[in-house]
Amino acid sequence: MPADAAPSRPKTVLLWFRKDLRLADNAALATAVDEGAEVIPVYILEPEDAGTGPLGAAQAWWLHHSLEALASSLMHHGSGLVLRRGPASEVLKALISGTGADAVFWNRRYDPPGIAIDKAIKADLTERGLVVRSFAGQILHEPTKLKTGAGGNFRVYTPFWKALEASGEPAEPIPAPARIPSPASPPKSDALEDWALLPTKLNWAKSFEGPWQPGETGAQKRLAAFVQSGLKGYRTRRDFPGEAHVSMLSPHLALGEISPASVWHATRGLSEDYSSEDYIHFRKELVWRDFSYHLLFHFPDLSTRNWSAKFDAFPWRDAPDLLEKWQKGQTGYPIVDAGMRQLWQTGWMHNRVRMIVASFLIKDLLIDWREGERWFRDTLVDADPASNAASWQWVAGSGADAAPFFRIFNPTSQGEKFDPEGVYVRRFVPELKDMPDKFIHKPSEAPLTVLREAGVSLGKTYPLPIVDHGKARDAAMAAFQGLKGE
């Protein structure tokens, strides 16, 4: 081919969906359609040890329903979704052989296992003569491009936010194509049911069905509802778990049912009824996700190694009985128990409460933050390899730009401050629903007559505190001071 000749456009594109399960603002899809290629959408369930699929059982439930929604949406656009299971390189080569596809498009992913797999596949397929193109879109920035003034990588959130904000508005989201050209004889697909992503014996996810609508349509509805009724007052009310001032978009972002650019742009052009503080703080929460990916990209072991090596010597406690009580929401601290039960019942937890329960596990129980990260990874529908790890290390004090270790949340005062009337606790710890506001967050301090009137029997209907917070705080500080002395 002459040096100045333009490369021929691909005739058939394998469009490899990963954590971008949407049609709108999907650069790989839009480019394939714009170039006039026949498009074969495919989703590959890679082996569990690849580390690229759903992070746990809760997210597997979400993935099942999200793939159903994506397949339906593709059908309405004249296409369909091919499901295949196995190592991505082998699946793609089999599809190329069976369809004659001459190109593979995908949107980039930024988790270390995914990067390694994609790099190897791109090199192999390019050598075989295929066109392989990757596109941005999972996060607002590219981790390789956003740098400090000195040309290094960011380790502190505030300068990262300022740099991203100064880089300009994200590109306008791309509309979904009106129609997706499809081959006359698409390849055969696995049956989604055969993947066994849903609970089989005990349907522990039954209660997930109420609060969630997985899929792109559900994401768009959630965003619209938040902008209309939840964004106003977000700056001051987002910390109150009994109120509706959080977006609950995180599960949709985790599997790419909506792009972060679409969320960002939904906060533009709002009327004067909205305070700039509200949407700026909301954007900052969105950018925390970007910052987490920046950290993960440059520190691939974020979920298993302390960012700060000094914490490697921390004397964590091996206490499986306490860990189990924390997991089950049986700690005797109502705000902690409400959070852990919300997690089990809905696959999600309010962000303020995530910080409270994490602080309790790490600093009251002195249990390694990695135990909490693993539990959240398995039980959160919004499980995210970057945000989950970065947030746990932030609370532990071991991460980048982390909260200092001596920031130890008092679970009782946190509950009284952010759930003063016990709305949140009564919802998820119903055995305390008749406790008066004064004692809803400290039933162990309530007079016997108050407990009787509320139908609460400590140690029977509701547990006594599994640790004394004051003593636990002193023990945590002593452990930290000993660490500093080494």
N, C-alpha and C positions, 0 to 999 in steps of 0.2 A: 504494500500500500504506500503510495506517495506520502511524503512527510506532511503535506498540507491537506491530505484527504480526510474528510470526516468519517469516523467509524460508522459502520452500518448500524441501524437501529435493530434491537432484538425483535424477533418475531414472536417468541413465546417466553414469558417470564414466570419463573417460580417465585411467587411472593411469599416469603417466609415470615409468618406472624410469630412474634415471641411475646414480650410484655408490651404490646401495642395493639390490643384487641379492639380496634376501632376503624371506622372508615374516614371520618373527618380528621383533618390535620394529620394525615398519614402520608409523609413525604414519599416513602417507597411506593405506596399504592398510586398516589397521584402522578408520579413520574412515569410509572409503567403504563398507566392509562393515557397520559398525554403523548407518549411516544407511539401510541397505536398498537401496542403489543397485545396478544392474547395473554390473559393473566390466569395463572393457576394458584389460588390462595392455598397455603398449606400450613398446618400447625403440627409441630413435632413434639411429642412427649418424650423428652430425652431421659436416659437412665437416671435413676435417683442419685447415683454417685457422681453424675456430671455436675450437680449443684446448680442447675439452671432452671428447673421447673418450679412448681409451687413449693413454698418453703416449709409447709406443714399441712396437717390434716384440715385445718380450718380453711386455708387458702386453696386446698385441693377442691373443697366443696364449692368455693366461689368460682374457681376455674371451670368446673363442669358447667355451671349455669352461664358463665360468661361465653364459653365456646358455643353453647346452644344459641345464645343471643346473637353472636357474631355470624353463625351459620345462617340464621334466619334473615339477618340484615343483608348478607351477601346474596341470598336467594332473591330478595326483593330488588337487587341491583343486577340481576341476570347472571349471577355467578354461583359459586358454591364453595364449601370449605372441605379440603382434603385433610383427614386426620391420619397421621402415621406415628408409630411408636418405634423407638430405637435410637442408636447413635446418629446424630444429625448428619454427619458426613456420609454414612452408608445410606440413610433414607434419601438424602438429596441426590446422590448418584443413581439410586434406583429410579427415582422419579425422572431424572434427566434422561436416563436410558429409555424409560417407558413412554415419555411424552415428546422427546426431541427438543425439549426446552434448550434455548441457547443463552439464557441469562438467569441469574438469581439476584433478587433485590431483597434487602432487609433494612430495618431501622436498628441502629446500633444499641447495644446493651453495654453496661459499664461495670458489671460484677466481674471479678477476676476469672472465675471458671468460664463464663460466657465469652469474655475477651479472648481467652486462650483458644477456645473452640472455634470462634469466628475467624481468628487470624489464620489458623491452620486450614480451615475450609476455603477461605479466600485464596490462599496461596495455591492449594491443590487444584481448585476449579479454574483459576486463571491460567495455570500451566496447561490445563486440558483444553484451553481455547474458549472458555465461556466468559461472558461478561458478568462480573460480580460487582455490584454497587451497594454501598451502605449509606444510610442517611441519619441525620440527627433527629431528635424529637422526644426522647424519653425524659430529658431534663432541659432546663432553660439554657444551660451553657455547656460547652465542651470542656472536660477537665484538662485537656492538653493546651487549651488556649487561654484560659483565664489565669493570669499570673499576678504576683505582687509587683510593686514598683521596682523591686530589685531583681525581678525575673524568676522568683522562686514560687513555691507552692504555698497556698494559704494554710495557716494553722489556727487562725482566730476568726470567729464568725463575722464580727462587725466590719473589719476591712474587706472581707469577702462580699458582704452585702453591698457595701459602698462601691466596690469595683463592678459588681454585676449591675447595680443600678446605673452607674455611670456609663456602662457599655451600651445603653440605649434600650428601647422597648424591644421585646421579642418580635419576630416577624409575625405578621397577621396570620392567624390560623387558616389552613387550606380547607375549603369546603369539600365535603364528600363528593366523589364523582357521581354523575347522574346515572351512569350505567358502566358496568365493568365487562369488557369483551372477554368471552369465555370460549375455550375450544369446544368443538362439537362433541368430542368424546373425552370428558375429563377422567383422570385416573380414579381407581377405586379408593374408597376411604374406610378406615376403621370405624366401627360403631362406638360412639362415645361411651355407651354403657359398659362396654367391655374393658374400659380403662379403670373402672372401679374407683373413681375419684370420690364418690359419695360414701357415707357410712353404710356398712352392710348389715350388721346385726342390730346393735343398738343405735337408733337414729339420734345421736347426741346433737345434731345440727338442726333438729326440728324447729327450735325457737329462732333460728337465723332467718327463717322465711318471712317473718313479720317486718323487721326493720329494713330489709335490704332488697334491692332490685339489681342484681348483677347485670352488667352489659352497658353498652354505650348509651342507650336511651335512658337507663336508670341514672347514669352519671350526669347526663345533661339535665335531667329533672332535678337531681340533687343540687347541682350548681345553681340552677335558676331559683329554686326555693330558698337557698341560702342567701343569694344576693337580694332577694325580695324581702325576706323576713328575718334573716339571721345576721347579716353583715352590719346592719346599723346597731351600734353599741358593742361591736366585737372587741374593741380595745379594752373596755373595762369589764365586760361580762363574760369573756371567753373562758375565764378561770372557774366559773360556777357550773359544776356538772349537772345541776338540776335544771338548767336553763338551755334554751335552744340556740345558743350563740356560737356554735361550732359548725363547720361545713360538713363533716363526716364524708369528705371526698377521698380520704386516704386509701380505702380499698380500691376505688376506681382508678386512682393514680398508680397504685402498686402494679396493676395488670394492664395499665395503659388504655383503659376504656375512655379516657379523656386525657388530652395532653396538658402539661403544665402551662403551655402558652395560651391555650383556650381558657384556662382558669384565670390566668393573669389578665387577659384582655376583657374578661367579663367584669372586671372592676374599673374599666375605663369609661369615661363619659357619664358617670353617675350624677344624679341631681344634687343640689345643694343640701338635700336632706341627709346626705351621707357625710360623715366627718372624714377628712383625709387620714386622720389617725387610725380610723377603723380599717380602711382598705390597705393602708401602708403596713399595719401590723399583720394583716392577713397575708399580704405578699411576703412579709418577712418569714412567716411560718412556712410558706411555700418554698422560699429560698433556703430554709434550713434543710430541706430535702436535697437540694442541689449541693449544699455544703457537705452533707453527709456523703454524697457520691464523690465529691472531690476528695474527701478523706479516704474513702474506700479505694478509689482509683490509685492513689499514691501510697496507701498502706493496706495492701490486700488482706492482711490478717486481722482486720479490725474487729471481727467477731470472736476471735480466739486469743489474741494477745493484747496485753496492756499497751496502749499508746505510750504511756509513761512507764519506762522500765522499772522505776523505783517501786511500783506496786507489785512487781513480781515476788517480792518478799513479804507481802501482806499476809498476816496469819488468819486466813479464812477458816471458818468453823465448818466441820463436817457434821451436819445435823439434818439427816433426811426426814426425821419426824417433824421438825419445824418447817422445813421446806414444803412438805405435804400440806401442813395446816395453812401455810401462806397460799399455796396453789388452790386450795379448796375454799378460801375465804372464811377461815375459822380461826382468826388470830385474836379475837376479842377486841379489836379496834375497828369500829363500825365503818369508817371511811375506807380503810384498807379492804375489809371484807366485801363492801359494796362494789369496789372496783374489781376485785378478783371474780366476784360472781357475775358482774356485768360482762366481763371478758368471756366467761364460760357460757353464758346464756346468749350472747349476741356476737361473739367473735371480735369484739371491739371494746375499747375503754377510752374514756375522756382523757385528754392529754394532761391536765392538772393532776388527775388521779393516778395516771401512769407514773408521774414523778413521785407521788406520795408512796405508792406501793413499792416502787423501786428503791427509794430511800429506806423504807422499812426493811426490805429483804437484806440490803447491803449493810446498813448501819445499825439497825436494831437487832437483826439476827446474825450479822457478820457472815452472811453466806455470799459466796463468790458471785459477782455480777453475771458471770457466764451462765450460771444456772437460770437466772431470770431471763437472759437473752434467749436461751434455748426454749424456755416455756412460752415466751411471747411468740417466738418463731413458729411454734407448733399450733398455737391457739388463736392467733390474730388473723382475721381475714385480710388485714392490710400489712401482713408481714413483709418487710422490706429489708434486704441484706445490708443496705447502707444506713437507713434511718434507725433501724432497730439496734444495731451495734453501736452506732455513734451516740444514740440517746442513753443507752445503758452505761457506756463509758463516761458520758457527761455527768450522770448522777453519781457514779462511783468516784469521780475525781481523777480517774486514770486516763481520760481521753484528751483530745485536742480542745483547747479553750473550755475546759470542763469547769463545772461548779466546784469550788474548793471542798475538800473532804469534810471540813467542819460545818458545811451547810447541811445540817441534819434536820429533816422535817419532823416536827412533833405531830403525830397523826391526829391527836385530839384537837389541838389548836388549828390545824389545817382544816379539819372538818368543820369546826365552829366558824371559821372565817369564810370558807367558800361554800358551805352548805348549811347556813345558820338555822334554817327551819327543818333540816333533815329530809328535804324532799328527795334527794338522791338516795340517801341511806334507806329511807322507808320503801323506796321502789325495789331495791335489790336485797335488802335484809328485812323481809316482811315480819320476822319475829319481833322486830323492834318498832313496828309501825305505831304502837300505842304509847310509846315512851314520850314524855314531854320534851319540848325543845331543849330545855336546860340540860337534860341528861342523855339526849339522843346520841351524842358522840362520846359519852363517858358513862355507860350503864354500870360499870363496876364501882362508880362513886355514888350511885343513886341510893337513897335510903330504901330499906326493905319494903316500906309501905308503897313507895313509888313503883318499885319493881313488881310488887303484887298486883297493883292496880293496872299495870301495863301487861300483865300476864307473862312476865319474864322471870325465869329461874336461872340465874347465872350458874354455869357449869352443866346445865341440862338443856334448856331451850336456846341458850346463847352462851358461847364460851367465855370464860374469864380470860383476861389478857395473857398471852403466852410468854410475854416478857414485860418487865417494868421499864417503861421508856426512859425514865431518868437514869436508871442504872445502866441500861443498854447504851445510852448516849455516852456516859462516862467510859464504858468499856471500849467503845468505838474510838473515842478520842485517845485513849491510852494506847490502843493498837497503832493508831496513826502516828502518835508522838514517838513510839518505839521505832516505827518505820523511818521516820525522819532522822533518828539518831544513828542509823546504820551507815 
